[in-house]
Amino acid sequence: MNPSLLISIPEACARIGIGRSFLYERLAEGSIRSVKAGRRRLVDAASLEAWAASLPESQLKQAAKGAQP
């Protein structure tokens, strides 16, 4: 696991297998924390991992399935 505290949007999506739009929806609703650093939006890695861990396995499969092209 990468020890970074803050990760980029593409890295966050790749880390848990979801799409960008889905991630931005979770950020907007406050399920996952992020910060603005200049022009960049960075995701709190601990918040992302806690959110993913809180989901039932069936919901994780559904989210990952929706993120595939």
Sequence and secondary structure as in RCSB ss.txt:
>XXXX:A:sequence
MNPSLLISIPEACARIGIGRSFLYERLAEGSIRSVKAGRRRLVDAASLEAWAASLPESQLKQAAKGAQP
>XXXX:A:secstr
    SEEEHHHHHHHHT  HHHHHHHHHHTSS EEEETTEEEEEHHHHHHHHHHS HHHHHHHHHHH  
